[in-house]
Amino acid sequence: MNQDSNKPPGAPESEQSAADADEQGTPPESLAAEIAQEADQESTEQHFGGQDSAALEAELAALRAKVDSHWDKLLRSNADLENLRKRNERELENAHRYALERFVAELLPVKDSMELGLSAAREDGSDRSGIREGIELTLKMFSSALEKFAVEEVNPAGEAFDPELHQAMTLQETEGVAAGTVVNVVQKGYLLNQRLVRPALVIVSK
């Protein structure tokens, strides 16, 4: 006798498959997986079956154009970042190489003045007072150049000895002066932006 005659008329395919599976001894888990796969396939066919192929192609083309646009923007951004990195490297290199350019430009007039003074001193019958005035003017120009670059003198005559800024050459007994006072500056010290470049060489009272 044909087994299909035992199936109820109009029974769903899944129920028939279940009946066949029961008769053939198919595990329930495998049967459930097959039913779920068939349901997914039917859902996919229903979803895309109603769309025109031209519409799908147009949608795909639009998605590809959007991806290409994002990729182009990413490439441009990477190129801009690379150009910025190279420009910063060049500027940093130039800053290191020409850091003293302004300082040198300020010192050149001082050198010119010293050369003129020396040339005048070598002439016969040169005026000493004129040479002295030239030297004073040159020193003033040099001091002005240093001030423009935050270079300060350390000239502590009459001040209390400060080991952070001064270097004692010797101790000297001095009447009427408190111990630890700078009584003489042998060599001035200098600061650059409040940082000690050279300590002042001093004689301190004891």
Secondary structure, DSSP 8 states (H G I E B T S, - for coil): --GGGGS-TT--HHHHHHHHHHHHT--HHHHHHHHHHHHHHHHHHHHHHTS-HHHHHHHHHHHHHHHHHHHHHHHHHHHHHHHHHHHHHHHHHHHHHTTTHHHHHHHHHHHHHHHHHHHHHHSTT--HHHHHHHHHHHHHHHHHHHHHTTEEEE--TTSB--TTTEEEEEEE--TTS-TTBEEEEEE-EEEETTEEEE-EEEEEE-
